[in-house]
Amino acid sequence: MLAKLKSATLLGIEAHIVDVEVDISRGMAHGVVVGLPDAAVKESRDRIRAALKNSGYYHPKGNITINLAPADIRKEGPAFDLPMALGMLHADGQIETLDGAHYVAAGELALDGTVRPIRGGLSIAMAARDAGLKGILVPAQNAPEAAVVGEIDVIAVNTLIEAAGFLSGQTQIIPQTVDIDQAMESAYEQELNFIDVKGQESVKRALTVAAAGGHNALLIGPPGSGKTMLAKRLPGILPPLLLKEALETTRIHSASGILPRGNALLSTRPFRSPHHTASNVALVGGGAIPQPGEISLAHNGVLFLDELPEFSRAALESLRQPLEDGYVTISRAASRVTFPAVFMMLASMNPCPCGFLTDPRRQCNCAIPAIQRYLSRISGPLLDRI
C-alpha cells in the first residue's frame, strides 16, 4: 500500500515542501530511503523502529521504500522522522485514514515515541502558508514560533500517538495561537544600560550618533578604559524591533537551532560577540550545507568584534561586501544560498601591541614600527566602512 504525506526541508533559512511517499510491498524485509537524504535521514529508520514499538505499534514487515521528492534537493536533519513513521503506519494499515495532503508534519522521534524539537519551525510554517496548506504538525516546543505566522493551523504534538490520532481524525487538538502584540511588548527589556557607565560622555555621544544613523563604529583605547562595557550597552539605546524585523531575526535563529525553546519571537535586537579566533566561515556563514554565520545572526542588531586586530586578515576582509550590501551569498557546487546581514559593526582595539600608548598611568614600550605593523592589520577598505 502507498501512503503520501508532506514535510519540509531547510535550504539556508528557506523551507521547501517535500512529498514523503511510503510504499510497503510483499517480499524480503528491507528498507531504503531515496531522494538525496543525508546521514541523519538514513539513520531515522532505527529511531522509527524503536519509536513504533514503544508507542504500541509494530514495525511493518516486507519491502519498505520511502521516497522524498523532489529528489534534486538535499534532505537533511531528523525532521523527517515523524512523517516517515506516520506514512509507514498508514501504508501498513495500522492507521486506516490519514489526512496527509493538507498538513506538513515535521519532528524528530525519540526512542520512546516522544516528538523532539527541530530547527526552522518558523520557516516551515511560512512555507506551508505559502503553499496554501491547512496547517502543520510540529513538536510542542516549536509551536509558539510557528504560530506567529498565522493563517494556518499549528498543531502541537508531544508524541507519535498524538500525531497519528490527529491525522486519522480520532484525536482533537486545539491549534496553537500566540498574542503577537504581547510577545513584542513583554520581551523588550534590556538588562544593560548606559546608566551603568560613569563618565565617558564623548564616547556615549559618539555611540548615540552611530545608533541613530545605523553607522559602524571603532573604539580605540587602552585596557580598562571601558570599551567592552560601552559596547555591550549599545543595544539598550537602539529602537525596538518592528514586527517584520522580529520575524526575520527569529527565522534566522530558528534555522540555526539557537532560538530559545518555547519563544514565539525574538523582539530584542541581537548582540553577537564572536571570539577573535573565529574563521571567515564562522563569521559570514558557509559549510558543506550552508549555515548562517555571525553576521546573519546579528541581522537587525549589533556585531561586536573585540580585539579587532587579533582576527585573521581573511576573516576581516570577508566582512567588506556584507557591510556594504546587507546580505551575503554562499555559493557551493550543489547550492547557492543568500542570507540577510543588515547589522551595525562595533569594534574595539588597543592603540598598540602592549595597549598602553594612550594610557596616562602606564608607559608604552612599543617601538614605532611595531605600532605601525599592529595598526596596519586593519585594511583601508574595511576602515572606509566605519
C-alpha positions as CSV (number, residue, x, y, z in Angstrom):
1,M,0.0,0.0,0.0
2,L,1.2,3.5,-0.8
3,A,0.9,6.4,1.7
4,K,1.6,10.1,0.9
5,L,2.4,12.9,3.4
6,K,4.0,16.3,3.3
7,S,7.0,17.5,5.2
8,A,9.7,20.2,4.7
9,T,13.4,20.6,4.5
10,L,15.6,23.7,5.1
11,L,17.9,25.2,2.5
12,G,19.6,28.0,4.3
13,I,16.8,29.7,6.1
14,E,14.2,28.9,3.4
15,A,12.0,25.9,3.9
16,H,10.9,23.8,0.9
17,I,7.8,21.5,0.9
18,V,8.8,17.8,0.5
19,D,6.5,15.0,-0.5
20,V,7.0,11.9,1.6
21,E,5.9,8.7,-0.2
22,V,6.0,5.4,1.7
23,D,5.4,2.1,-0.1
24,I,5.2,-1.3,1.5
25,S,5.2,-4.4,-0.7
26,R,5.5,-8.1,-0.1
27,G,8.9,-9.6,-0.1
28,M,12.1,-9.9,1.9
29,A,12.3,-7.4,4.9
30,H,14.2,-4.5,3.5
31,G,14.1,-0.7,3.9
32,V,15.5,2.1,1.8
33,V,15.2,5.9,1.8
34,V,15.7,7.6,-1.6
35,G,15.6,11.3,-2.6
36,L,19.0,12.6,-1.7
37,P,18.8,12.0,2.1
38,D,21.8,12.8,4.4
39,A,23.1,10.6,7.2
40,A,20.6,11.9,9.8
41,V,17.7,11.0,7.5
42,K,19.1,7.5,6.8
43,E,19.5,6.8,10.5
44,S,15.9,7.6,11.1
45,R,14.9,4.0,10.3
46,D,16.4,2.8,13.5
47,R,14.8,5.6,15.5
48,I,11.4,4.9,13.9
49,R,11.6,1.2,14.6
50,A,12.1,1.7,18.4
51,A,9.5,4.6,18.5
52,L,6.8,2.5,16.8
53,K,7.4,-0.4,19.2
54,N,7.4,1.7,22.3
55,S,4.3,3.6,21.2
56,G,2.2,0.4,20.9
57,Y,2.6,-0.1,17.2
58,Y,4.6,-2.7,15.3
59,H,7.2,-2.2,12.6
60,P,5.8,-3.2,9.2
61,K,7.1,-6.3,7.5
62,G,8.1,-6.5,3.9
63,N,10.0,-4.3,1.5
64,I,9.7,-0.6,2.6
65,T,10.6,2.1,0.1
66,I,10.5,5.8,1.2
67,N,10.8,8.5,-1.4
68,L,11.5,12.1,-0.6
69,A,10.5,14.3,-3.5
70,P,11.7,16.4,-5.2
71,A,14.8,14.3,-5.5
72,D,17.2,17.1,-6.6
73,I,17.0,18.9,-3.2
74,R,19.2,17.6,-0.4
75,K,17.2,16.4,2.6
76,E,19.0,16.9,5.9
77,G,18.2,16.7,9.6
78,P,15.9,14.4,11.7
79,A,12.7,16.4,11.0
80,F,11.5,13.6,8.6
81,D,11.2,11.0,11.5
82,L,7.6,11.9,12.2
83,P,6.1,12.0,8.6
84,M,8.0,8.8,7.7
85,A,6.7,7.0,10.8
86,L,3.1,8.1,10.1
87,G,3.4,7.0,6.4
88,M,4.6,3.6,7.5
89,L,1.7,3.2,9.8
90,H,-0.8,4.2,7.1
91,A,0.8,2.1,4.4
92,D,0.8,-0.9,6.7
93,G,-2.9,-0.5,7.5
94,Q,-2.4,0.3,11.2
95,I,-4.0,3.7,10.6
96,E,-7.0,3.4,8.3
97,T,-7.3,7.1,7.3
98,L,-4.6,9.7,7.2
99,D,-5.1,13.4,6.3
100,G,-1.5,13.9,5.0
101,A,-2.3,16.1,2.0
102,H,-3.4,19.2,3.9
103,Y,-0.8,19.2,6.7
104,V,3.0,19.5,6.9
105,A,4.5,17.1,9.5
106,A,8.0,17.6,10.9
107,G,9.6,16.3,14.1
108,E,12.4,14.2,15.5
109,L,11.3,11.0,17.2
110,A,12.8,9.8,20.5
111,L,13.0,6.1,21.1
112,D,10.0,6.2,23.4
113,G,7.8,7.9,20.8
114,T,8.0,11.4,22.0
115,V,8.5,14.2,19.5
116,R,11.6,16.3,19.9
117,P,12.1,19.9,18.7
118,I,13.6,20.7,15.3
119,R,15.3,23.6,13.6
120,G,13.4,26.1,11.4
121,G,9.8,25.8,12.7
122,L,9.0,29.4,11.7
123,S,10.4,28.8,8.1
124,I,8.4,25.6,7.8
125,A,5.2,27.4,8.9
126,M,5.8,30.1,6.3
127,A,6.4,27.5,3.6
128,A,3.1,25.7,4.5
129,R,1.2,29.0,4.4
130,D,2.7,30.0,1.0
131,A,1.8,26.5,-0.4
132,G,-1.9,27.0,0.6
133,L,-1.9,24.1,3.1
134,K,-4.3,23.9,6.0
135,G,-1.7,23.6,8.8
136,I,1.4,21.9,10.2
137,L,2.2,19.3,12.9
138,V,5.3,20.4,14.9
139,P,6.8,19.5,18.2
140,A,5.2,21.4,21.1
141,Q,8.4,23.3,21.7
142,N,8.3,24.7,18.1
143,A,4.6,25.6,18.2
144,P,4.9,29.1,19.6
145,E,7.3,30.3,16.8
146,A,5.2,28.6,14.1
147,A,2.0,30.2,15.4
148,V,3.4,33.6,14.8
149,V,2.8,33.1,11.0
150,G,-1.0,33.0,11.3
151,E,-3.4,31.9,8.5
152,I,-2.7,28.2,9.2
153,D,-3.4,25.8,12.0
154,V,-0.4,25.0,14.1
155,I,-0.9,21.6,15.8
156,A,1.5,21.0,18.7
157,V,2.2,17.3,19.3
158,N,4.2,15.7,22.1
159,T,4.1,12.0,20.9
160,L,3.8,9.9,17.8
161,I,0.4,8.6,19.2
162,E,-1.0,12.2,19.3
163,A,0.1,12.9,15.8
164,A,-1.3,9.7,14.4
165,G,-4.6,10.3,16.3
166,F,-5.0,13.8,14.9
167,L,-4.3,13.0,11.3
168,S,-6.6,9.9,11.5
169,G,-9.4,12.0,13.0
170,Q,-9.5,10.2,16.3
171,T,-8.0,12.9,18.4
172,Q,-8.9,16.6,18.5
173,I,-6.1,19.1,19.2
174,I,-6.8,22.8,19.5
175,P,-4.4,24.8,17.2
176,Q,-1.7,26.9,18.9
177,T,-2.2,30.6,19.0
178,V,0.1,33.5,20.0
179,D,-0.6,37.1,21.0
180,I,2.0,38.9,18.9
181,D,1.4,42.3,20.4
182,Q,2.0,40.9,23.9
183,A,5.1,39.0,22.8
184,M,6.6,42.1,21.2
185,E,5.9,44.3,24.2
186,S,6.9,41.9,27.0
187,A,10.2,40.9,25.6
188,Y,11.7,44.3,25.1
189,E,13.7,44.6,28.2
190,Q,17.4,45.4,28.3
191,E,19.4,44.4,31.3
192,L,22.4,46.5,30.4
193,N,22.2,50.3,30.1
194,F,24.4,53.3,29.7
195,I,23.4,54.4,33.2
196,D,26.0,51.9,34.5
197,V,28.8,53.9,32.9
198,K,30.3,56.8,34.8
199,G,31.9,59.4,32.7
200,Q,33.0,58.8,29.0
201,E,30.4,61.3,27.8
202,S,32.1,61.8,24.5
203,V,32.1,58.1,23.8
204,K,28.4,57.9,24.8
205,R,27.6,60.7,22.4
206,A,29.5,59.0,19.6
207,L,27.7,55.7,20.1
208,T,24.3,57.6,20.3
209,V,25.1,59.2,16.9
210,A,26.1,55.8,15.5
211,A,22.9,54.2,16.8
212,A,20.7,56.9,15.4
213,G,22.2,56.6,11.9
214,G,23.0,52.9,11.9
215,H,26.7,53.6,11.5
216,N,29.6,51.3,12.2
217,A,32.0,52.4,15.0
218,L,35.5,51.6,16.2
219,L,36.6,52.1,19.8
220,I,40.3,52.6,20.4
221,G,41.7,52.8,23.9
222,P,43.9,51.2,26.5
223,P,42.8,48.1,28.5
224,G,40.3,49.0,31.3
225,S,39.0,52.2,29.6
226,G,35.5,50.7,29.2
227,K,35.4,49.7,25.5
228,T,33.7,46.4,26.1
229,M,31.4,47.7,28.8
230,L,30.2,50.5,26.5
231,A,29.8,48.2,23.5
232,K,27.6,45.7,25.4
233,R,25.2,48.5,26.3
234,L,24.7,49.8,22.8
235,P,21.6,47.6,22.1
236,G,19.9,49.4,25.0
237,I,19.6,52.6,23.1
238,L,18.6,51.0,19.8
239,P,14.9,51.3,18.8
240,P,12.6,48.3,19.4
241,L,12.3,45.8,16.5
242,L,9.5,46.2,14.1
243,L,7.3,43.1,13.6
244,K,8.9,42.5,10.2
245,E,12.4,42.7,11.6
246,A,11.5,40.4,14.5
247,L,10.2,37.8,12.1
248,E,13.4,37.9,10.0
249,T,15.6,37.7,13.1
250,T,13.6,34.9,14.6
251,R,13.7,33.0,11.4
252,I,17.5,33.1,11.2
253,H,17.9,32.0,14.8
254,S,15.3,29.2,14.4
255,A,17.0,27.9,11.3
256,S,20.3,27.9,13.2
257,G,18.8,26.0,16.1
258,I,19.7,28.6,18.7
259,L,16.2,30.1,19.2
260,P,15.3,29.6,22.9
261,R,12.7,26.8,23.1
262,G,9.1,28.0,23.7
263,N,9.9,31.5,22.5
264,A,7.5,32.9,19.9
265,L,9.6,35.9,18.8
266,L,13.0,37.4,19.3
267,S,11.8,41.0,19.9
268,T,15.1,42.4,21.2
269,R,17.9,43.3,18.8
270,P,20.6,40.6,18.8
271,F,24.1,41.2,20.1
272,R,26.8,38.9,18.8
273,S,30.3,38.9,20.1
274,P,32.4,36.1,18.4
275,H,35.9,35.3,19.7
276,H,38.8,36.6,17.7
277,T,39.8,33.0,16.7
278,A,36.6,32.8,14.6
279,S,37.2,31.8,11.0
280,N,35.7,33.6,8.0
281,V,33.2,30.7,7.6
282,A,32.1,31.3,11.2
283,L,31.7,35.0,10.5
284,V,30.0,35.1,7.1
285,G,28.4,31.6,7.0
286,G,29.1,28.5,4.9
287,G,29.9,24.9,5.3
288,A,29.0,21.8,3.1
289,I,25.4,22.6,3.9
290,P,25.4,26.4,4.1
291,Q,24.5,27.7,7.6
292,P,24.2,31.4,8.7
293,G,27.3,33.0,10.2
294,E,27.7,35.6,12.9
295,I,26.9,38.5,10.6
296,S,23.5,36.9,9.8
297,L,22.8,36.0,13.4
298,A,23.4,39.7,14.1
299,H,20.9,40.7,11.5
300,N,19.0,43.8,12.7
301,G,21.3,44.0,15.6
302,V,25.0,44.5,16.6
303,L,28.1,42.6,15.7
304,F,30.8,43.3,18.3
305,L,34.4,42.4,17.3
306,D,36.6,42.8,20.4
307,E,40.3,42.9,19.9
308,L,39.8,43.7,16.2
309,P,43.5,43.3,15.0
310,E,43.6,39.8,16.5
311,F,41.1,38.5,14.0
312,S,42.6,36.8,10.9
313,R,43.0,39.0,7.9
314,A,40.8,36.7,5.8
315,A,38.0,36.8,8.3
316,L,38.0,40.6,8.4
317,E,38.2,41.1,4.7
318,S,35.2,38.8,4.2
319,L,33.1,41.4,6.0
320,R,33.7,44.1,3.4
321,Q,30.9,43.1,1.0
322,P,28.2,42.2,3.5
323,L,28.8,45.5,5.3
324,E,28.1,47.3,2.1
325,D,25.4,45.1,0.5
326,G,23.4,44.0,3.6
327,Y,23.4,40.4,2.6
328,V,25.9,37.5,1.9
329,T,25.6,34.9,-0.8
330,I,27.2,31.5,-0.1
331,S,27.9,29.5,-3.3
332,R,28.7,25.8,-3.3
333,A,28.8,23.2,-6.0
334,A,25.3,21.9,-5.2
335,S,23.6,25.0,-3.9
336,R,23.6,28.8,-3.7
337,V,22.1,30.4,-0.6
338,T,21.6,34.1,0.3
339,F,21.5,35.2,4.0
340,P,20.4,38.6,5.2
341,A,23.1,40.6,7.0
342,V,22.0,44.1,7.9
343,F,23.9,44.9,11.1
344,M,25.9,47.5,13.0
345,M,29.5,46.5,13.3
346,L,31.0,47.8,16.5
347,A,34.7,47.0,17.0
348,S,37.3,47.7,19.7
349,M,41.1,47.6,19.7
350,N,44.2,48.7,21.7
351,P,46.2,51.6,20.3
352,C,49.4,49.5,20.3
353,P,50.6,45.9,20.9
354,C,51.0,46.4,24.6
355,G,47.9,48.6,24.9
356,F,49.3,51.4,26.9
357,L,50.1,54.0,24.2
358,T,47.4,56.5,25.3
359,D,47.2,55.3,29.0
360,P,48.1,58.3,31.3
361,R,49.0,55.9,34.2
362,R,51.2,53.3,32.4
363,Q,54.1,53.7,29.9
364,C,54.1,52.2,26.4
365,N,57.3,50.4,25.5
366,C,56.4,49.5,21.9
367,A,58.6,50.6,19.1
368,I,57.1,52.8,16.4
369,P,57.5,50.1,13.6
370,A,55.7,47.6,15.9
371,I,52.8,50.1,16.4
372,Q,52.6,50.7,12.7
373,R,52.5,46.9,11.9
374,Y,49.8,46.5,14.6
375,L,47.6,49.2,13.2
376,S,48.1,48.0,9.6
377,R,46.4,44.7,10.4
378,I,43.1,46.6,9.7
379,S,42.9,47.3,6.0
380,G,41.9,50.6,4.5
381,P,38.8,49.3,2.7
382,L,37.5,47.9,6.0
383,L,38.2,51.2,7.8
384,D,36.3,53.0,5.0
385,R,33.1,51.2,6.1
386,I,33.4,52.6,9.6
